[in-house]
Every structure is written in structure tokens, then in C-alpha cells.
Amino acid sequence: MNKYLDKLQRQANQDPFLQDFVKPNPDRVPILHQGKTVGFYTTRKDNKYLRAGALYLDPAYRGQGIMKQVLSSYFTDKKGKAWISNNNTKSISLFTGLGFKPGSIKEVDGEAGTWYTKE
């Protein structure tokens, strides 16, 4: 793993939506932009669905459509599933923009969230 990805993981653990959630994971995929590691996502499989979480993008690169492009490629022609905290409006917007639809509500670690799926 490269040093910048390690730094991003430490930085992600300071984010209110990921705080203390990002642990070392061999399934973590670096997000590259113009040859530089600018973020990451973690691949998962949940029965017939692909998942991508935790997601993190260096704040300097947000708002450029990078994460949407990466996840659009990852979920192309595949069923997807994501649990998103109800107060994480940016992730809700990202996933609904990728065609995910809200489904069942679930509380995780005392936080209300919703399962979003893409069939």
C-alpha cells in the first residue's frame, strides 16, 4: 500500500461519516486521478449484490465527479447495494445519481440509515 493511501485512511478516520470505521483491508481499492492516489473505496460482495464502502476522496478532489465516475464503472451492469446514514446527504446524492433506489431502513451502531439498491 502506498504512503499516500495510508495517509488518506488516517484522514478518513477523522471524517464524521467514517470516524474510526476505516481499518486495514486487503480489498481497499485506491482511486487514481492523473496518476495520483486521491481516495479509496472498499469492495465487498453481499449475496447477489456488489457493495463499495468505505468510500473516501481527498477533500481537494471533491466536486469533480471522480467518485461518481469510479463507482459508475464498478457497478456497470451489476447489482449494487449500499447502506447510507440518513444524514449523509452527499452519499445519498451520489448513489441515487448512479441509479440506486432507497429501500429498508436499518439502524447501525445507533445511527439510522437506509439500504439503497440497484438492480
C-alpha positions as a printed NumPy array, in Angstrom:
array([[  0.   ,   0.   ,   0.   ],
       [  1.372,   3.424,  -0.837],
       [  2.124,   6.071,   1.775],
       [ -0.481,   8.468,   0.39 ],
       [ -3.204,   5.81 ,   0.699],
       [ -2.141,   5.23 ,   4.315],
       [ -2.41 ,   8.991,   4.919],
       [ -5.864,   9.091,   3.308],
       [ -7.064,   6.239,   5.531],
       [ -5.925,   8.114,   8.65 ],
       [ -7.575,  11.273,   7.286],
       [-10.797,   9.329,   6.568],
       [-10.999,   8.244,  10.201],
       [-11.405,  11.927,  11.109],
       [-14.388,  12.314,   8.754],
       [-17.7  ,  12.393,  10.701],
       [-19.219,   9.674,   8.492],
       [-16.223,   7.318,   8.665],
       [-14.747,   8.094,  12.066],
       [-12.902,   5.038,  13.391],
       [-14.543,   2.899,  10.674],
       [-11.635,   2.616,   8.253],
       [ -9.499,  -0.354,   9.247],
       [ -6.771,  -2.045,   7.174],
       [ -8.461,  -4.058,   4.445],
       [ -6.902,  -6.013,   1.568],
       [ -9.966,  -5.236,  -0.571],
       [ -9.337,  -1.48 ,  -0.477],
       [ -9.014,  -0.025,  -3.969],
       [ -7.071,   3.21 ,  -4.477],
       [ -8.722,   5.87 ,  -6.625],
       [ -6.26 ,   7.375,  -9.054],
       [ -6.623,  10.756, -10.728],
       [ -3.94 ,  11.998, -13.102],
       [ -1.551,   9.356, -11.722],
       [ -2.026,  10.335,  -8.083],
       [ -3.875,   8.412,  -5.349],
       [ -6.708,  10.732,  -4.302],
       [ -9.054,   8.371,  -2.483],
       [-10.221,   4.816,  -1.995],
       [-13.195,   2.505,  -1.794],
       [-13.533,  -0.986,  -0.389],
       [-15.044,  -3.764,  -2.469],
       [-17.485,  -6.185,  -0.893],
       [-19.91 ,  -8.83 ,  -2.03 ],
       [-23.267,  -9.283,  -0.284],
       [-25.032, -12.314,  -1.766],
       [-26.052, -11.229,  -5.27 ],
       [-25.009,  -7.586,  -4.744],
       [-21.717,  -5.742,  -5.033],
       [-21.012,  -3.152,  -2.369],
       [-18.493,  -0.342,  -2.14 ],
       [-17.739,   1.037,   1.283],
       [-15.988,   2.731,   2.985],
       [-15.603,   5.478,   0.386],
       [-13.24 ,   8.392,   0.748],
       [-11.952,  11.117,  -1.541],
       [ -9.376,  13.725,  -0.573],
       [-11.34 ,  16.965,   0.004],
       [ -9.132,  18.751,  -2.556],
       [-10.6  ,  16.495,  -5.279],
       [-14.268,  16.522,  -4.309],
       [-16.896,  18.053,  -6.58 ],
       [-15.132,  16.949,  -9.774],
       [-17.199,  13.811, -10.412],
       [-14.281,  11.472,  -9.682],
       [-16.112,   9.219,  -7.225],
       [-19.186,   9.056,  -9.457],
       [-17.025,   8.003, -12.414],
       [-15.199,   5.334, -10.379],
       [-18.375,   3.857,  -8.874],
       [-20.223,   4.036, -12.175],
       [-17.509,   1.809, -13.651],
       [-17.524,  -0.521, -10.638],
       [-21.299,  -1.055, -10.728],
       [-21.744,  -1.161, -14.536],
       [-24.179,  -3.973, -15.392],
       [-24.038,  -5.272, -11.801],
       [-26.478,  -5.271,  -8.926],
       [-25.384,  -2.962,  -6.143],
       [-26.223,  -2.349,  -2.514],
       [-25.188,   0.406,  -0.076],
       [-26.143,   1.277,   3.494],
       [-26.061,   5.045,   3.874],
       [-26.569,   7.059,   7.039],
       [-29.707,   9.168,   6.704],
       [-27.743,  12.362,   7.399],
       [-25.06 ,  11.654,   4.763],
       [-26.7  ,  13.687,   2.006],
       [-23.632,  13.641,  -0.272],
       [-23.53 ,   9.833,  -0.398],
       [-27.303,   9.678,  -0.872],
       [-26.979,  12.042,  -3.83 ],
       [-24.024,  10.074,  -5.243],
       [-25.755,   6.7  ,  -5.09 ],
       [-29.165,   7.892,  -6.283],
       [-27.339,   9.564,  -9.179],
       [-25.957,   6.119, -10.02 ],
       [-29.468,   4.66 , -10.147],
       [-29.728,   3.282,  -6.607],
       [-33.198,   3.328,  -5.012],
       [-33.931,   3.629,  -1.275],
       [-35.259,   0.533,   0.44 ],
       [-35.402,  -0.674,   4.013],
       [-34.29 ,   1.421,   6.955],
       [-31.803,  -0.051,   9.389],
       [-30.044,   1.243,  12.464],
       [-26.308,   0.528,  12.678],
       [-24.392,   1.377,  15.847],
       [-27.237,   3.653,  16.946],
       [-27.349,   5.53 ,  13.633],
       [-30.367,   5.408,  11.341],
       [-29.669,   4.665,   7.716],
       [-31.226,   3.254,   4.593],
       [-30.283,   0.407,   2.283],
       [-30.06 ,   1.593,  -1.307],
       [-30.083,  -0.972,  -4.119],
       [-29.507,  -1.008,  -7.865],
       [-30.997,  -3.957,  -9.696]])
